[in-house]
Amino acid sequence: MIRIAVIGVNNIGKIHCRAYRQHPDTELAAVCDLLQERVQAAGAEFGVPAYTDMREMLSKEKIDAVIVATAGVEKGSHHFAPVMAAIEAGKDVFVEKPISNRIDEARQMVAFAREKGVRFACNLNHRFTPAAYRAKDLVTQGKIGTALFLNIRLTIRNPQEDTPWLHMRALHPHSIDVMRYFGGPIKRVQSFMTKAPGRESWSTVSVNMQFASGAVGHLTGSYDMSTRHPIEFCEVAGTEGRIVINNVYEEMTYYPHQSNDLVVYRNPIFGGMLGFDDTFRHRINRFVEQLKAGDAPELIDASGADALAAQEVIEAAIASHQAGGAPMDVGESQFTAGGGI
């Protein structure tokens, strides 16, 4: 049985608590949060010890893996301290996205996890769906041939205005991770951003990309759209075929160039994903599966290194916009993470 501790027990943290409490291979061992009233309530709800000091928790409880579900500025500024403390204690770590809103902290976390030899994963849940798995298999089998272009559109409504870069840093680790999952490292970016009426932050973005493979790509993202309609569209195209994934999990279609026959996977009515929230369950199940199997740190899917690679692209996109749309090279850590063909 894998014993799990969750740090940060607000909304997302409670999703993690329920998931690990219900999973047959895990036991929720403890919870931790800086807010005493909140953590005591969570401890009572889930029947586990509650702490406001994570170091005390790590010293007193038998814990195999730590879930860091804290938030902070741009959804990531409170990740660094608990992640580093958990790694120092030799625990495997699963962090919410973004890995951090500061690229220097993200680099330190990934380097420290490598130094200590612990498994470090991130909740980049958009790739953990049957539709994405089917698409990845087709790409791996060479069904699209040589990759030529990858496009993704990710749009939701989020009225928050924390910082000018909230939209890029908080949402698009998902977009970039999916693009890297299919296309590999991203070498250069060029971005343009705009603000919807009445907004102070850069709430809609357009990012051009050049992959290390030579393929090109594009991201359109927005915090100004309705969530009543499809939120995500992904397209991967090459010399032999094209793949389209609609709305994260609903449908995948493969269009071979030399045939009129299509390959279509649709989320089944019975036994399929019940909604977007199921992506959390799928991603968590994969993390547990890899812990149980004893997979080496470098084999972890959607690893901390992958999350850092996505953040490198985001920071380059922000720099490009600040420079009036000038193309920018992506940080070197992009090329030390997995993903792609």
Secondary structure in CASP SS format (residue, H / E / C, confidence):
PFRMAT SS
TARGET T0000
AUTHOR 0000-0000-0000
METHOD secondary structure of the structure
MODEL  1
M C 1.00
I E 1.00
R E 1.00
I E 1.00
A E 1.00
V E 1.00
I E 1.00
G C 1.00
V C 1.00
N C 1.00
N H 1.00
I H 1.00
G H 1.00
K H 1.00
I H 1.00
H H 1.00
C H 1.00
R H 1.00
A H 1.00
Y H 1.00
R H 1.00
Q H 1.00
H C 1.00
P C 1.00
D C 1.00
T E 1.00
E E 1.00
L E 1.00
A E 1.00
A E 1.00
V E 1.00
C E 1.00
D C 1.00
L C 1.00
L C 1.00
Q H 1.00
E H 1.00
R H 1.00
V H 1.00
Q H 1.00
A H 1.00
A H 1.00
G H 1.00
A H 1.00
E H 1.00
F H 1.00
G C 1.00
V C 1.00
P C 1.00
A E 1.00
Y E 1.00
T C 1.00
D C 1.00
M H 1.00
R H 1.00
E H 1.00
M H 1.00
L H 1.00
S H 1.00
K H 1.00
E C 1.00
K C 1.00
I C 1.00
D C 1.00
A E 1.00
V E 1.00
I E 1.00
V E 1.00
A C 1.00
T C 1.00
A C 1.00
G C 1.00
V H 1.00
E H 1.00
K H 1.00
G C 1.00
S C 1.00
H C 1.00
H C 1.00
F H 1.00
A H 1.00
P H 1.00
V H 1.00
M H 1.00
A H 1.00
A H 1.00
I H 1.00
E H 1.00
A C 1.00
G C 1.00
K C 1.00
D E 1.00
V E 1.00
F E 1.00
V E 1.00
E C 1.00
K C 1.00
P C 1.00
I C 1.00
S C 1.00
N C 1.00
R C 1.00
I H 1.00
D H 1.00
E H 1.00
A H 1.00
R H 1.00
Q H 1.00
M H 1.00
V H 1.00
A H 1.00
F H 1.00
A H 1.00
R H 1.00
E H 1.00
K H 1.00
G C 1.00
V C 1.00
R C 1.00
F E 1.00
A E 1.00
C E 1.00
N C 1.00
L C 1.00
N H 1.00
H H 1.00
R H 1.00
F C 1.00
T C 1.00
P H 1.00
A H 1.00
A H 1.00
Y H 1.00
R H 1.00
A H 1.00
K H 1.00
D H 1.00
L H 1.00
V H 1.00
T H 1.00
Q C 1.00
G C 1.00
K C 1.00
I C 1.00
G C 1.00
T C 1.00
A E 1.00
L E 1.00
F E 1.00
L E 1.00
N E 1.00
I E 1.00
R E 1.00
L E 1.00
T E 1.00
I C 1.00
R E 1.00
N C 1.00
P C 1.00
Q C 1.00
E C 1.00
D C 1.00
T C 1.00
P C 1.00
W C 1.00
L H 1.00
H H 1.00
M H 1.00
R H 1.00
A H 1.00
L H 1.00
H H 1.00
P H 1.00
H H 1.00
S H 1.00
I H 1.00
D H 1.00
V H 1.00
M H 1.00
R H 1.00
Y H 1.00
F H 1.00
G H 1.00
G C 1.00
P C 1.00
I E 1.00
K E 1.00
R E 1.00
V E 1.00
Q E 1.00
S E 1.00
F E 1.00
M E 1.00
T E 1.00
K C 1.00
A C 1.00
P C 1.00
G C 1.00
R C 1.00
E C 1.00
S C 1.00
W C 1.00
S C 1.00
T E 1.00
V E 1.00
S E 1.00
V E 1.00
N E 1.00
M E 1.00
Q E 1.00
F E 1.00
A C 1.00
S C 1.00
G C 1.00
A C 1.00
V E 1.00
G E 1.00
H E 1.00
L E 1.00
T E 1.00
G E 1.00
S E 1.00
Y C 1.00
D E 1.00
M C 1.00
S C 1.00
T C 1.00
R C 1.00
H C 1.00
P C 1.00
I C 1.00
E E 1.00
F E 1.00
C E 1.00
E E 1.00
V E 1.00
A E 1.00
G E 1.00
T C 1.00
E C 1.00
G E 1.00
R E 1.00
I E 1.00
V E 1.00
I E 1.00
N E 1.00
N C 1.00
V C 1.00
Y C 1.00
E C 1.00
E E 1.00
M E 1.00
T E 1.00
Y E 1.00
Y E 1.00
P E 1.00
H C 1.00
Q C 1.00
S C 1.00
N C 1.00
D C 1.00
L C 1.00
V E 1.00
V E 1.00
Y E 1.00
R E 1.00
N C 1.00
P C 1.00
I C 1.00
F C 1.00
G C 1.00
G C 1.00
M C 1.00
L C 1.00
G C 1.00
F C 1.00
D C 1.00
D H 1.00
T H 1.00
F H 1.00
R H 1.00
H H 1.00
R H 1.00
I H 1.00
N H 1.00
R H 1.00
F H 1.00
V H 1.00
E H 1.00
Q H 1.00
L H 1.00
K H 1.00
A H 1.00
G C 1.00
D C 1.00
A C 1.00
P H 1.00
E H 1.00
L H 1.00
I C 1.00
D C 1.00
A C 1.00
S E 1.00
G H 1.00
A H 1.00
D H 1.00
A H 1.00
L H 1.00
A H 1.00
A H 1.00
Q H 1.00
E H 1.00
V H 1.00
I H 1.00
E H 1.00
A H 1.00
A H 1.00
I H 1.00
A H 1.00
S H 1.00
H H 1.00
Q H 1.00
A C 1.00
G C 1.00
G C 1.00
A C 1.00
P C 1.00
M E 1.00
D E 1.00
V C 1.00
G C 1.00
E H 1.00
S H 1.00
Q H 1.00
F H 1.00
T H 1.00
A C 1.00
G C 1.00
G C 1.00
G C 1.00
I C 1.00
END
